[in-house]
Amino acid sequence: MFGEKGPSGGSFRLSSVVPAPVEGVFSWHERPGALERLTPPWEQLEVLQSPGGLREGAEALLRLRLGPLRLRWKARHTDYDPPAFFADEQVSGPFAFWRHEHRFDPAGPRATRMTDLIRYRLPGPAGMHQVLEPLVAARLKRTFQYRHETLRHDMACIGRYGGRPLRIAVTGSGGVIGSRLIPFLTTAGHQVARLVRRRPHPGRNEVFWDPYAGILDTDALGPVDAVIHLAGDPIGKGRWTEEKRTRMLESRTLPTRFLAERMASLERPPRVFLSASAIGVYGHRGDQVLVETDPPGRDFLSSICRRWEAEASAFSSAGRLVLLRIGIALTPRGGALAELLPVFRCGAGVVFGSGRQFWSWIHVDDVVGAIYHALWTESLHGPVNLTAPEPVRQEDFSCSLARLLRRPVGLRVPEAVLSGCMGDKGREILLAGTRVFPRRLLATGYRFRYPSLEGALAALLGRC
């Protein structure tokens, strides 16, 4: 039921069935990362302070952007009755009043009916409420449909792989993929040790490392079951000067070699080492369908990826090594989509060069899902393509994005202009065609949440 009104304000209710027992669904909400995991990617919402549990008195602090405004929202948990119920109320924020009740009822032996009930009052004069009410109701509907769908998918994924709780070391935890992966791992019940190159913050399970100085605090790290290595200087940011090229290479090869060797040398090495790579390893190959057994290309990005993967091989004698060849990871919070959105929203869709080059994309949640699949699938080792099964031509990508944003596709940037302005970066990122197929993921039973581009973009932008 949406937009249900009460005498003192508005209310909203959404109920759905989650494929997991009540105790499991409630525990998921209690774990670190639940709030981050439930925040839609299109929302300009930042979690400044997680509640650290659901018990009465626990508080969360959020920063919300509404157009040019930046507002802080502080919420406090006021009721706690596990595993059936908890509630939180706004302490300060954009509403005159806000109370959110979460109810969990059995819906069979291994299913839960989850209900969100929100009661609120809008701020400002009553005359403004008629204008704001439909906007608030529509926003709540989009947000909570996303939250329920994400929870259903996550619980199904966790149940599919099962397994005991693991201790996992992760590098690049603040990046586009790491910031999405870690909340998934922690809500799944795993303990994540974040490897950071600054002084660790107390209570955040952070471990200091400096791969360039050969330092890793193994005492603080302790035994780990798995390593997920995602760190590397962003390829898409800045001009490819000689200094940038050196940084792109060294930020991948030196840390990877150090971490792989150090993990392999432990008395009890982790059973699996998942090391990021990229589909750039294949280079510009036109319309050729590329799978994991195809040879690498010959351009600059290919050479970086070859050396990147070669350095990770230092772990192969100690355990299972998986090389994650990640495609264009889509999220409005970073990477290619985040850079394209302002251009499209300001006027028109952009086509680069002929637009016939293939872009091998993947929704960021499928990157997370594929990494989790690789973590548990013993038969997976060596290179694994992390791309959706339906790559598209760049012009078709622009048309799909423009259609969702209700913009025309009216700006075509000639190849000569891109090459002149951006040099090799323009040629190897925007103009190169790489038609990649995730053969090993599909052969081992991975189920894509977003196999088609239209569905992925709609989910990311809240246009379902």
N, C-alpha and C positions, 0 to 999 in steps of 0.2 A: 504494500500500500504506500503510495507516494503523496507527499504534500498534504497529509492529513492535518487539519487545523483544530486548535483548541481555543478556548475563550481567552487565554492569556498569551497567545503566540502561535507558532507553528510546530508541527511535529512530523517526523519521518520514520517509517518502519520498513525494514527489508528482512526477509527470512528465506533461507535456502538450506539445502542438505549438503553436508560435507562428508566425503567417504572415509571416515575415521571415527573411532570411539570418542565419546565425550571427554574422557580423561586426556586423550592425546591432543584433541583440539584445544582444550583449555591450557594444557602445558605449553603448546606452541605459542599462545598469546603471552605466556609468562616469561618466555626466553628473550635474551637480548636480540635486537634486530627486528622484532615483530612490527614495531611502528614504522621503521624504515621500509620494511618489505611491503607494507600495506599502503604506502604513500604512492599515488598514481604518478607515472613519469611526467605527465603534462602539468602537474601542479607545481607552482612556484613555492614549495614548502620545504623548509630545512629543519631537521631535528637537531636542536642545540643541546638538549639534555633528555636522554631517555629515562623513563620512570624507574628502571631497575627492578621491575616486578609490578604486581597488580594490587598489593596489599594496601589497606587504607593509609592515606598519608603520602604515598609515593607520588611524585610530581614529574611532569613532562613539560619541557619548554620548547616551543616551536617558533620559527620565523616565517611569516606568510607574506607573500608579495601579491598585492591587488593593484594591477596597473603600476602607476608610479609610487604607490604607497607600500611601505614595509612595516608590518605589524608583528608584534610579539604576542604569542598565545600561550598562556600558562594554564595547565590543567592538573587537577589533583584527584586521585582515586579516593572514593568516599565509601564504597561498599565492596565487600569481598566475601564470596561464599563458594569456594571451589568444590566441584568443578562445574557448578551450575550457573554462576552469576558473578559479574563484577560491574562497577559503574564508575564513571569519572565525571567531574564537573569543571566548568571553566572558572578559574580564579581571576584571570584578567585576559582580555582579548577583544575580538571584533564584535561579539554578541552581547546583548544586555543580559542574557541568561542562556546557559547551555548545559544540558545533562544528557549523557550518553550511557545507555544501559546495554549490556551484552549478556544474552541468555543462551544457554546450551542445554538442549534436551535430547535424550536418546531418540533415534529414529530407526532403530533396528540394532542388531548385535554389533555391527561395525559401522555405524553411521550416526551423524549428529545433525539435529536441526538447530542451526545458529540464527539468532534473531538480533538485529541491531534496532534499538528504539531510541530516537533522539527527540528531545523537547527543547525548544529554543524560543527566545524573543529577540527581535531585531532592535538595533539601536535607533536613535533619532526619532523625529516626529512621526505620528501615525500616518500622515499623508504620504510619507515615503515608503511605507510598508507595502502598499499595493504595487509599487514599482519593483521593490526588491524581492518580495516573496517568490514570484515565479523564477527569478534568477537563482535564488538560494535553493529552491526545490530541485531545479534542474541540475545544479552543481552537486547537491547531495546524492541525487539519483546516479549520476555518472560515477562519482567517487565510490559509492558503496557497492555498486554493481561490479566495479573493478576489484574492490577489496574481496568480495565474496568469490569472484572467479579466480583471483590469485590464490586465495587460501585453498579452494577446492583443488586447484592444480598442484600446489605445493604438497598438500597432504597426500594426494594420489601418488606423486613422484616419490616422496619419502617412503610411503608404504610399498611401492613397487620394488625398490632396491633393498629396503630393510637394512640389516647390518647393525653392528654395535656402534656406539658413539666413538668417534675418532678424535685424536688430537692432530690438527692440521696446521702446518706453517704456511703462511701466505705472504708473498712480496707483492708490491704494487697495490696495496689494499685501498689506497685513496684514489685509484684510477677509475676510468669509466666502467671497466668490468669488475675490478676488485670491490668497488663500493656497492655493487649489486650482488656480487657473489657472497660476501661475508654475511650479510643478514640472512640469506638463504641457508648457509651452513649452520649458523648459530641457532636459528629457529628449528632446524632439523635435529638439534640436540648435540651437535659437534662442538668441540672446543677449538677455537682458532687463535693461534699465536701470530700476531702481525709483526713482521720484520720491518723495522723502521730505521731510518738513518738520522735520527735526532734523539734527544733524550726521551726515553719512554715515559709516558704519563702513568702514574700509579693507578692500579685497578683496571686498566684497559687491556691487560694481557698482551702488552707490547714487548718486543725483544729487540735490543740494539744490534745492528750490523753495519759494517762499512766494508763492502766488498773490495773497494779500491785500496784499502789499508790492510786487507786480509783479516778483518775482525768479525767474529760472530760469537755472541754470548751464549754458548751452548749450555752453560749451567742454568741460565734463566729459561732457555728454550726447553730443556729436558727431552725425554723421548718423544718422537713424533711418528705417527703412522703414515703420513703423507705430506708432500710438499707441493704447493701450487705456486709456480714462479711466473709472475705477470709483469715484473718491473721492466721499464725501458723508456727512453726519452721519446715523447710523442712525435711521430713522423710527420703528421699533418700540420704542426704548428711552426710558423716562422719560415724564412727563406732557407734554402739549402746552400748555405755558405760552406766553405771548407771546414770551418769550426763546427757548424751544425752537422755536417756529414760525419766528422770524427766522433762527435758526441752520440749520434744515432748508432754508430757501430760499437763504440766502446761501452755504452750503457747497456748493451745487450750481451756482448761477448765476455767481457771481464767479470761482471757479476754472475753470469750463468756458469762459467767455468769454476769460479770460486765456490759457489753454492753446491754445484754438482759434486765437486771433489770433496768438499767438507761433509756433505751428507753421506757420500759413499764410504768415507773413512770412519764413520761412527761405529762404535761397538755393536749397536743395533740400528742399522740403517732403516729409514722409512721403506715401506714395502712398495711405494709408487712415487715417482717424481713426474709431475705434469708441468711441462715447460712451454710457455707461450712461444709461438712463431706466427707467421702470417702467410696468407695466400700470395703475397708478393714474391714468394719463393719461385713461383711459376713464370713470372714475368709476363710480358705482352704476348698473348698467344692467339689473338683473334677469336674465331668462333670454335676452336678446338675444345671439346669437353675434357676437362682435366680431373684426374683422380690421383690418389696418393702415390701410385707407382710411377707416375709420369716424371720425367727428369726436370731439374730446375731450369730457370731461364738464365739470361746472360747480362741483365741490366744491373743497375746499382742496388735496387732493393733486393733483387734475387741474391746478389753476393752477400748482403747483410744477413738475409735469412739462412743461407747455406752455412755461414760461419756461426750464426746463432745456434742452429741446430747441432752443428758439430761440437760446440763447446758443451752442450747438454749431455753428449754421449759419454762424458766422464762418469756419469752415474750408472750406465747400462750394465756394468758388471755386478752392481750391488742390488739391483731390483728392477722393477718394471718401469720403463721410460716411455712416456707419451708426449709426442710433439704436437701441440695444438695449433694447427694452421688456421688462424682466425680470419674470417672475411670482414666485410664492412659491417661492424657492429652498430646497429641502429638504436639510438635513444636520443630524446631531445635534451638530455643532460650532458652531452659531450660527443666528440667525434664528428663524423661527416654530417649527420642529420642536424645536429645543433648548429653547424656552420651554414647549412643551406636554409634553415627555417627563416632567419631574418630577411634573407634576400627574397624568398617566395612571398612572405607576408607583406613585404613592402611594395610588391607590384606584380611580378610575373615569374613563372617557372623558367629555369635556366637549362639550356642544352649545351653541353660541352663538345665542341668539334662537330663531328658527324652525328653524334648521339647513338651510333651503332655499336659502340664498344660495350661489352658485357660487364655489369657490376654484380659481383657475387656477394650478396648481403646476408645478414642474419639478425633477427631480433635479439636484443641483449639478454632477454630471459631464456632464449634458446642457447645462447653461449653458456649461461649458468647451468642450464639443464644438461647440455652436452658435457661440460666439465664434470658434473656430478655423475653422469653416466660413465665417463672414462675412469672416474675414481673407483667405481665398483665393478667394472667389467674387465675381468682378468684377461680375456682374450684380446683386448685392445692394447697395442703397443706400437711404437714407432709413429710415423706421421698419421694424423687424423684431421681431415678437413672439417672445419666448423663453419659451414655455410648452409643456408636454406637450400632445399632441393630444387628450387625454381629461380635460378639467376635471371636477371632481366637486362635488357639493353638500357643504356643510360637515359635515352629519350623517354622510354616507357616508365622508368623510375620517376622522371620529372613530371610526366603526365599524371601518374598516380598521386604524387604528392600535391600537385597543383589542384587536382580535382577535389581532394579532401579539404584543401584550404580555400576552395572556390576562387581560384586564381587562373588566369590564362597562362599558357605556355608561350611566351612571346619574346624571350631573350635568348638568342643563339650566339655563343662566344666562339669565334673561329679558332681553329687549331693554331694558326700562326700567332694569334694574339696571346693565347695561353702559353705557348712555348716561349714567346718573347718576354712576357711578364714574369713567368714562373720557372722557366727553364726546365730542367729534368723533373722537378717536382710536379709541374703541370702535366708533362708527358707520361710520367710513371704512375701518378695517382688518378688524375682526371681523365686522361685520354687512353690509357692502357686498357685493353680488353682481356679479362681473365674469367673464363667460364668454368667455374669449379663445381664439382658434384661431390656430395658427402657420402661416398660409397661405403666407407667403413662404419660410419655411424649407423646408417640404415641397415647394413648387413648384420650388425650386432643388436638390432632391435630398438634403437633410439626412436622415440615418438616426438616429432616436432610439434610444438605448441602453435607455431605460426609458420606453416609451410608456404603461404602465399604473401606477396608483398602488400596487397591491398589490406588484408586482415592485420598484418603486422603494423602498418602505418596507422590504421584506424585505432588499434589498441593503444599505441604509443601517444597518440594525440587526443585521445578521448572522444573519437568520432564514431564509435560503434553504434 
